[in-house]
Amino acid sequence: MKWLVFSSTLPSKARSSPRVALWRRLRRLGAISPTGGLHVLPAREECLEAFQWLSEEVRHAKGEALVMQVEQFDGLSDVELMERFRQARAEDYTALDAQATALEVRLGAELTREERSRLREMLERLRRQHAEVARIDFFDAPEGGLLASRFGRMAQALSAGEGSAAPTAPAAIETYREMHWVTRPRPHVDRLSCIWLIRRFINPQAVVRYSPTPEPGEVGFDMPQGEFTHRGPLCTFETMVSAFGLEDQVLQVMGEIIHEIDLRDGRYVHPEIAGIDAVLKGWLLARLSDLELEAHGVALFEGLYADLSRRTRQPPPKPRGRKGQG
């Protein structure tokens, strides 16, 4: 395996602030120091770029920096190095787990609407911190996945009994495999994410038409009288995930992101929300056609699904195909 090694020196008379800033940056990058003065990251493109920018900052502070790529450390195997990375991230996750325990204790009491909202904000803050750790968890410390699952259970506990939707009627994927779909023109976040869901989990070649009114035999979604639409506090994407029984932690997180962009009720906080919202608005301002919006939207949500899957240690499954396809 290949590794990146960062070495730097600052002038002996330099103030302490550049040294502290350098230490903090290395920590935020997830680098470990197997021996004094050297910091290591896996040889990945984003890690190399981060070390190169850090080198420029050191030189700007009148210091010297060197980035090297090595294949082996004398007396330290790849397995041992990877375990050191896992241990470093395990410490970060353990600190968050202690905060989660303190928060979870408060979930057992009767909560007012204001208290529930405040606890939800605290939980989302912990989730954001977890996402920051997961970003530099290069070798999948098991504590990360366990903590993500715990946050999911806590979120469900906070939502229990609060604006519950009527039970969603179950729908068999096989029944909808060859169906034609219809939704309103100028698709935005909820409709685009539903199209991605249809193509990802039901039929990659599904026919989707844009019209204010469905034709006989078409399955309408996110439109008046549509078979799949908003239900209680749920957006259409969340309704479809529930109806098709897609028990996937990543889809749950995606649903929260889509829900907030679509409904703007302040129920969920995720770092991805602002960026995705800005991109979607930009597409509408650029007057892209319905088919262009569809193509861009499918690519956007496929990328989001892959990234969230990586962070939660869940490799994205291959898209479903038609019968007879591999």
C-alpha positions, -999 to 999 in steps of 0.1 A, spaced: 0 0 0 12 36 -7 13 63 19 18 101 19 43 115 44 43 152 54 73 167 71 77 204 81 98 228 101 90 263 112 115 290 121 127 286 157 118 321 165 83 318 150 53 326 172 34 297 187 2 305 167 15 290 133 26 259 151 -8 255 168 -26 262 135 -5 236 118 -13 210 144 -50 218 142 -49 215 104 -32 181 105 -57 169 131 -86 180 109 -71 162 79 -70 130 99 -32 126 98 -15 103 123 21 107 135 38 73 138 71 90 147 81 125 158 79 151 131 63 130 104 26 129 96 9 102 75 -22 99 53 -32 72 28 -21 80 -8 -53 93 -21 -59 122 -44 -77 144 -19 -51 137 8 -22 147 -16 -40 179 -24 -45 187 13 -8 181 21 3 202 -9 -19 232 2 -6 227 38 30 228 24 22 262 8 10 276 41 41 264 59 63 281 33 43 312 35 51 312 73 88 311 63 91 274 71 100 244 51 77 214 41 81 182 22 55 157 9 67 122 1 51 90 -11 63 58 4 53 22 0 65 8 33 77 19 67 106 1 84 93 -18 114 56 -8 108 33 -28 86 4 -15 66 -20 -34 89 -5 -17 119 -7 17 103 -44 12 94 -51 1 129 -36 33 142 -59 53 119 -89 33 133 -78 39 169 -76 77 163 -111 78 148 -124 55 175 -113 81 201 -132 107 181 -163 85 179 -161 77 216 -162 114 225 -193 118 204 -208 86 219 -205 101 254 -225 132 243 -251 109 227 -255 90 260 -262 123 278 -287 133 252 -304 99 251 -311 100 288 -333 130 282 -354 112 255 -370 90 281 -389 119 297 -421 136 286 -411 164 263 -428 196 253 -427 206 216 -400 232 224 -379 206 243 -383 181 215 -372 207 189 -342 217 211 -331 180 215 -334 175 177 -311 204 171 -286 189 196 -288 156 178 -283 171 144 -252 189 157 -238 156 168 -246 141 134 -227 169 117 -197 162 140 -200 125 132 -200 134 94 -168 154 99 -151 124 116 -164 100 90 -149 121 63 -114 113 76 -122 78 88 -102 63 60 -102 27 72 -137 24 86 -135 22 124 -164 0 134 -174 26 161 -186 49 133 -213 27 119 -225 18 154 -228 55 163 -246 63 131 -272 36 138 -276 49 173 -283 84 160 -309 69 137 -327 53 166 -326 85 186 -341 105 156 -369 80 154 -375 83 192 -377 121 188 -402 118 159 -424 92 176 -460 104 180 -452 138 164 -473 145 134 -474 109 123 -486 102 88 -513 77 81 -498 42 75 -484 40 40 -499 12 19 -472 -13 10 -463 -15 -27 -445 -45 -43 -416 -34 -66 -423 -62 -90 -458 -48 -96 -444 -14 -107 -414 -27 -127 -431 -21 -161 -453 8 -152 -452 42 -169 -448 72 -146 -460 108 -147 -453 139 -127 -457 176 -130 -434 196 -154 -404 216 -141 -393 189 -117 -376 200 -85 -361 183 -55 -389 159 -45 -398 148 -81 -362 145 -92 -352 124 -62 -383 102 -68 -372 97 -105 -337 87 -92 -354 63 -67 -375 47 -95 -345 43 -118 -322 30 -90 -345 5 -73 -374 -2 -96 -365 0 -133 -335 18 -148 -354 22 -181 -386 34 -166 -407 58 -188 -413 91 -170 -437 117 -186 -442 153 -175 -478 165 -175 -502 181 -151 -527 152 -157 -520 115 -159 -531 92 -187 -550 60 -179 -526 34 -165 -499 58 -156 -486 60 -120 -487 96 -108 -462 109 -82 -458 142 -64 -490 156 -80 -526 160 -70 -544 126 -69 -511 109 -75 -507 74 -62 -475 85 -44 -475 120 -30 -470 139 3 -485 120 32 -488 138 66 -454 153 74 -437 131 47 -425 143 13 -432 121 -17 -397 106 -16 -401 95 20 -436 81 11 -421 60 -17 -393 47 4 -418 36 30 -443 22 6 -416 0 -12 -401 -12 21 -366 1 12 -350 -3 46 -318 15 39 -301 39 64 -287 60 35 -322 65 20 -334 77 54 -307 104 55 -314 113 19 -351 116 28 -343 140 55 -322 162 32 -349 161 5 -376 168 31 -359 199 43 -353 214 9 -388 206 -2 -408 215 29 -385 239 48 -400 230 81 -367 231 100 -371 195 110 -337 183 98 -303 198 96 -276 183 73 -245 200 59 -255 190 23 -288 208 23 -276 243 14 -254 232 -14 -279 209 -30 -306 235 -27 -284 261 -44 -276 237 -73 -313 229 -79 -323 265 -79 -295 273 -103 -308 247 -128 -342 263 -127 -328 298 -132 -308 284 -162 -341 273 -177 -330 237 -183 -356 215 -200 -375 188 -181 -353 161 -196 -321 181 -188 -333 185 -152 -341 148 -150 -306 138 -163 -288 162 -140 -310 152 -110 -305 115 -114 -267 121 -115 -269 144 -85 -288 120 -63 -267 90 -74 -236 109 -63 -252 118 -30 -262 82 -24 -227 70 -31 -211 95 -8 -235 89 21 -230 51 16 -193 56 19 -197 75 51 -220 50 67 -198 20 56 -225 7 33 -213 1 -3 -241 12 -27 -258 -18 -43 -258 -21 -80 -289 -6 -97 -317 -30 -103 -322 -42 -139 -351 -57 -158 -358 -94 -156 -332 -113 -175 -305 -87 -170 -275 -93 -148 
